């Protein structure tokens, strides 16, 4: 299936982030020389962000890991793949014999979402070895939203903002996080879209719509205020509610407690604005709320935020209709699943997050990893394999994560670059980029509502001694005598395995449709089929399942644990609100700082504050400030902007020299999901002289 051919244009997709924009890759003499946006691609339609534009520089970066290495007396020493695999296999066997299989954890970074080759093969190895502890960023990212939808609709639904007459971008800044969506919204605005943007920052798109400058961490309250208006003014869809839902009467009573005047005090949003946006949203012919990827989830009531937004869509009848939230069919792909009976860490604390109505999540609760390693409770975890992730920077409470990694007996990292996590490893392994192996581009359903699939083609041969992740897991499996579970030897065999149940073939996705295909039509027939896979068979506005587990069956606003309301004494010491993780278009989380062209346009981490906040603390634009929480301190350059809400300090994640996760904490957690608070903490700032 090698597609290297001189002067040829190869149609594939970019997965430097989860969106998977279509690209035309130009190859000369076996070298990738250029990429450009693929106009036929239904999501990106030819658009590429700066990361995609600089793909060639990334692939051929001199900083790439080029061969396996092991640490000896603090220095890296080049070793062969054979030695690396022998060492890993023998160490893992020793650990299993002494502490049991659960003493190994495997962590998969966010790129495992769009790369079956990373996540699914890592999980297969987990099953073969017998550990339940497959961990990923999904313990703090996106799965909360999926669970909120499952609890409400029985399945995950996706918004259709480009078809809607009214779109609410709620904590979402697609100009800096999802360029393909931003392009579509700008086009829709020209065609009459009514846009509402709820965000503490006036984002570029907020300047084109109604901007609601909310206090971070109060989204659930705002949603309940909107529900109060919609229900009290009779703006709800009675027919839809009567036919397809349960629990509306209880909701009707519940939201009486949240009149706009009360919500104004909580959210900083004027009551008149709450009424205004509720009316616009509820009376639009079709409407979609588009939440940011994690902005509503990383709170102690993140799950309830997801439920509140789902209920807004339900009462306005914007479910299973074009322009609302709709189900998306997924391709049937080959499975690599091997069952492990033992539950992973974190299940006792958050049972619903792991198991809902007999369905189990693929992941354990990563937020319990550091504590489990450090306390050895409920049992010792002694080894970790990290694939495509950098938990030292990306997970909350970096200092605790570092302590946990230091305590491990054995740490292996497979990656393209020497990350902050790889620096701490015993063995690092060089991974191929997605241009050096084949795969399936299949996440368009869950990320963009498109029943679309393409073959991610191997554009160039693997560079240096880099291996595709699937090969690492298969070869390690063979070394550990699990060879019968890892029969795959080539990219082609792997891709054939994925495609087999789908009815699609490699030939179809290379010769007939190299740009990809819609494997089915998107339908809006959940209501007609009566397909709500909840216990009641209806959309559950009121969730008996949540009630049975001791959680709120209807969304209730909960103050962030650190706020002037919930912790006034702490607020005396730390008077400002810290929100973390705004996106930067040049980077995906912790990646690409070493691509010079990207670094040139976004050279350093920047905290954003309002000029009035700056003046209050004697700070000027461009100064370096110290930002301190009760967990730690970092130094970072400041930008003053009137776009930011006063009293808010916004700091991006992913920077080693100003690692915002030094400031964040693992406690408290959302009781349902275990997610930690990253979007509304308390901090103080001062100018660094
Ligand atoms: Fe690649 Fe950028 Fe598209 Fe993400 S948004 S897939 S990084 S081009």
Boltz pocket constraint, residues with backbone or C-beta under 6 A from the ligand:
constraints:
  - pocket:
      binder: B
      contacts: [[A, 14], [A, 15], [A, 16], [A, 17], [A, 18], [A, 19], [A, 20], [A, 21], [A, 44], [A, 47], [A, 48], [A, 49], [A, 50], [A, 51], [A, 52], [A, 53], [A, 177], [A, 178], [A, 179], [A, 180]]
      max_distance: 6.0
